[in-house]
Amino acid sequence: MRGRGRNRRRGMAAAVLVCAAAAHAAGPPVPAAAAPGEYSPAALYNQGNAYARAGNTAMAVLYYERARVISPHDPDVRANLHQVRAAAGLPEEGPWLESHARFADPDVLYWLGLIGLALAAAGLLAVRFHPRRTLGRAALVAGVSLLSMAALDAAATWPLMHEAVVVHAATARVSPAGASAALFTVPAGQVVEISDDYGEFALVRTPSGQAGWVARSDLSSVI
């Protein structure tokens, strides 16, 4: 595994991950090599590395996925995530939009949207009131383009709000009750989509399309 010491801050997504990590505090302990309390891409990446070295594939996948939320195209995160998934025989890719349309870090996305909105507003005003409308049209086109890019990235990021990693091999059941019939087993480290909640159970869907109710205690949300 390759380690790094980059410590770039990320805004809103980092705060969201702080909440997710706090909710998971009752779960498996973080290895001593990790840096709990830090939610930069580098800190999350290093936590993933520590779990991978300890042989805990599920938690390694969880922290690599969290790092990927903040830094979607980091080559080291993607390489190590691919390595642990391949070693555990887990599916490699998620939905196409999520895997390919995310091109910016959340803070970059935020500024792209703001700049696009400002350019679009300035362009509209210039087209309406300025005698030379060419510059206004150019600003309007640039602003709409940036807003469109930000919207596409946001649409690709939204499914992550409903994704979780199976931290313990989980039995998927017909209904949200421990005594209901078992359907299949979801392996530790699998990323699933949460469709619904009921009590201590969550209705999940696997990348292959299987659906069933699993215990919430066997899941940890990516965000």
C-alpha positions as CSV (number, residue, x, y, z in Angstrom):
1,M,0.0,0.0,0.0
2,R,1.2,3.5,-0.7
3,G,1.0,6.1,2.1
4,R,0.8,9.8,1.8
5,G,0.9,12.8,4.1
6,R,-1.3,15.2,2.2
7,N,-3.5,17.2,4.5
8,R,-5.8,19.3,2.4
9,R,-9.0,20.4,4.0
10,R,-12.4,19.8,2.4
11,G,-15.4,21.7,3.4
12,M,-19.0,20.5,3.5
13,A,-18.3,16.8,2.7
14,A,-15.7,16.6,5.5
15,A,-18.3,17.8,8.0
16,V,-20.8,15.2,6.8
17,L,-18.1,12.5,7.2
18,V,-17.5,13.6,10.7
19,C,-21.1,12.9,11.5
20,A,-20.9,9.5,9.8
21,A,-17.8,8.6,11.7
22,A,-19.4,9.6,15.0
23,A,-22.4,7.4,14.3
24,H,-20.0,4.5,13.7
25,A,-18.1,5.1,16.9
26,A,-19.6,2.1,18.6
27,G,-18.3,-0.2,15.8
28,P,-14.9,-1.9,15.4
29,P,-12.0,0.2,16.8
30,V,-9.7,2.2,14.5
31,P,-6.2,0.7,14.3
32,A,-3.5,2.5,16.1
33,A,-1.9,3.7,12.9
34,A,-5.0,5.6,11.9
35,A,-5.8,9.2,12.7
36,P,-9.3,9.4,14.2
37,G,-10.9,12.8,14.2
38,E,-9.3,13.9,10.9
39,Y,-11.5,13.8,7.8
40,S,-9.3,15.0,5.0
41,P,-8.8,12.7,2.0
42,A,-5.3,11.9,3.3
43,A,-6.5,10.9,6.8
44,L,-9.3,8.8,5.5
45,Y,-6.9,7.2,3.0
46,N,-4.4,6.4,5.7
47,Q,-7.2,4.9,7.9
48,G,-8.1,2.7,5.0
49,N,-4.5,1.6,4.6
50,A,-4.3,0.8,8.3
51,Y,-7.4,-1.4,8.1
52,A,-6.2,-3.1,4.9
53,R,-2.8,-4.0,6.6
54,A,-4.8,-5.4,9.6
55,G,-6.7,-7.6,7.2
56,N,-10.1,-5.8,7.8
57,T,-11.4,-5.6,4.3
58,A,-14.8,-4.2,5.2
59,M,-13.4,-1.2,7.1
60,A,-10.7,-0.6,4.5
61,V,-13.4,-0.4,1.8
62,L,-15.5,2.0,4.1
63,Y,-12.6,4.4,4.6
64,Y,-11.5,4.3,1.0
65,E,-15.0,5.0,-0.1
66,R,-15.2,7.9,2.3
67,A,-12.0,9.3,0.9
68,R,-13.4,8.9,-2.6
69,V,-16.4,11.1,-1.7
70,I,-14.1,14.0,-1.0
71,S,-11.5,13.3,-3.7
72,P,-13.2,11.2,-6.4
73,H,-10.3,10.9,-8.8
74,D,-7.4,10.4,-6.4
75,P,-5.3,7.7,-8.1
76,D,-4.0,6.2,-4.9
77,V,-7.4,5.9,-3.3
78,R,-8.8,4.3,-6.4
79,A,-5.8,1.9,-6.8
80,N,-6.0,0.7,-3.2
81,L,-9.8,0.4,-3.2
82,H,-9.5,-1.7,-6.4
83,Q,-6.8,-3.9,-4.7
84,V,-8.8,-4.7,-1.6
85,R,-12.0,-5.3,-3.6
86,A,-10.2,-7.7,-6.0
87,A,-8.6,-9.6,-3.1
88,A,-12.0,-10.1,-1.5
89,G,-13.8,-10.9,-4.7
90,L,-16.1,-7.9,-4.4
91,P,-17.7,-6.1,-7.4
92,E,-15.5,-3.3,-8.8
93,E,-17.8,-0.6,-10.2
94,G,-20.9,1.2,-8.9
95,P,-23.5,2.9,-11.1
96,W,-22.1,4.5,-14.3
97,L,-23.1,8.0,-13.4
98,E,-21.5,7.8,-9.9
99,S,-18.3,6.2,-11.2
100,H,-17.7,8.5,-14.2
101,A,-19.6,11.8,-13.8
102,R,-18.0,12.9,-10.6
103,F,-15.1,15.1,-11.7
104,A,-14.6,17.6,-8.8
105,D,-14.0,17.7,-5.1
106,P,-17.0,18.9,-3.1
107,D,-15.4,22.3,-2.4
108,V,-14.5,22.8,-6.0
109,L,-18.0,21.8,-7.0
110,Y,-19.3,24.5,-4.5
111,W,-17.2,27.2,-6.1
112,L,-18.0,26.2,-9.6
113,G,-21.7,26.6,-8.8
114,L,-21.2,30.0,-7.2
115,I,-19.1,31.3,-10.1
116,G,-21.5,29.9,-12.6
117,L,-24.4,31.6,-10.9
118,A,-22.6,34.9,-10.7
119,L,-21.5,34.7,-14.4
120,A,-25.0,33.8,-15.5
121,A,-26.6,36.7,-13.6
122,A,-24.0,39.1,-14.9
123,G,-24.5,37.9,-18.4
124,L,-28.3,38.3,-18.2
125,L,-27.9,41.9,-16.9
126,A,-25.3,42.7,-19.6
127,V,-27.5,41.3,-22.4
128,R,-30.4,43.3,-21.2
129,F,-28.8,46.7,-20.4
130,H,-25.4,46.9,-22.0
131,P,-25.1,48.2,-25.6
132,R,-22.4,45.6,-26.4
133,R,-24.2,42.3,-25.8
134,T,-21.5,39.9,-27.1
135,L,-19.6,39.9,-23.8
136,G,-22.9,39.4,-21.9
137,R,-23.8,36.5,-24.0
138,A,-20.4,34.9,-23.5
139,A,-20.7,35.4,-19.7
140,L,-24.2,33.9,-19.8
141,V,-23.0,30.8,-21.7
142,A,-20.0,30.3,-19.4
143,G,-22.2,30.6,-16.4
144,V,-24.8,28.2,-17.6
145,S,-22.0,25.7,-18.5
146,L,-20.5,25.9,-15.1
147,L,-23.9,25.5,-13.4
148,S,-24.6,22.5,-15.6
149,M,-21.3,20.9,-14.7
150,A,-22.0,21.4,-11.0
151,A,-25.5,20.0,-11.4
152,L,-24.2,16.9,-13.1
153,D,-21.6,16.3,-10.5
154,A,-24.2,16.8,-7.7
155,A,-26.6,14.3,-9.4
156,A,-23.7,11.8,-9.5
157,T,-22.9,12.5,-5.8
158,W,-26.5,12.2,-4.5
159,P,-26.7,8.3,-4.6
160,L,-23.8,8.2,-2.2
161,M,-26.1,9.6,0.5
162,H,-28.0,6.3,0.4
163,E,-25.0,3.9,0.2
164,A,-23.5,1.8,3.0
165,V,-20.7,-0.7,3.4
166,V,-21.5,-4.1,5.0
167,V,-19.1,-4.2,7.9
168,H,-20.0,-7.7,8.9
169,A,-21.2,-10.5,6.6
170,A,-25.0,-10.0,6.8
171,T,-28.0,-12.2,6.2
172,A,-30.6,-10.6,4.0
173,R,-34.1,-11.5,5.0
174,V,-37.6,-11.5,3.5
175,S,-38.9,-9.0,6.1
176,P,-37.5,-6.7,8.8
177,A,-37.5,-9.3,11.5
178,G,-34.8,-11.6,12.8
179,A,-37.0,-14.6,12.6
180,S,-38.0,-14.2,8.9
181,A,-36.7,-16.4,6.2
182,A,-33.2,-15.8,4.9
183,L,-32.7,-14.9,1.3
184,F,-29.0,-14.6,0.7
185,T,-25.8,-13.5,2.5
186,V,-24.1,-10.1,1.8
187,P,-20.3,-10.4,2.2
188,A,-18.4,-8.0,4.4
189,G,-17.0,-5.1,2.4
190,Q,-19.9,-5.0,-0.1
191,V,-21.3,-1.6,-0.9
192,V,-25.1,-1.6,-1.0
193,E,-27.9,0.9,-1.6
194,I,-30.3,1.5,1.3
195,S,-33.8,1.8,0.0
196,D,-35.8,1.8,3.2
197,D,-35.6,1.5,7.0
198,Y,-37.8,-0.2,9.6
199,G,-36.8,-0.4,13.2
200,E,-33.4,-2.0,13.5
201,F,-33.4,-3.2,9.9
202,A,-32.6,-1.6,6.5
203,L,-33.8,-2.7,3.1
204,V,-30.7,-3.0,0.9
205,R,-30.0,-3.6,-2.8
206,T,-26.8,-5.1,-4.0
207,P,-25.0,-4.2,-7.3
208,S,-26.4,-7.4,-8.8
209,G,-30.0,-6.3,-8.0
210,Q,-30.7,-8.6,-5.1
211,A,-32.8,-7.0,-2.3
212,G,-33.5,-7.9,1.3
213,W,-33.7,-6.7,4.9
214,V,-30.4,-6.7,6.9
215,A,-29.7,-5.6,10.4
216,R,-28.6,-2.0,10.7
217,S,-25.8,-3.0,13.0
218,D,-24.1,-4.8,10.1
219,L,-24.0,-1.6,8.0
220,S,-22.0,1.7,8.1
221,S,-23.1,4.6,5.9
222,V,-20.5,6.0,3.4
223,I,-21.7,9.5,4.2
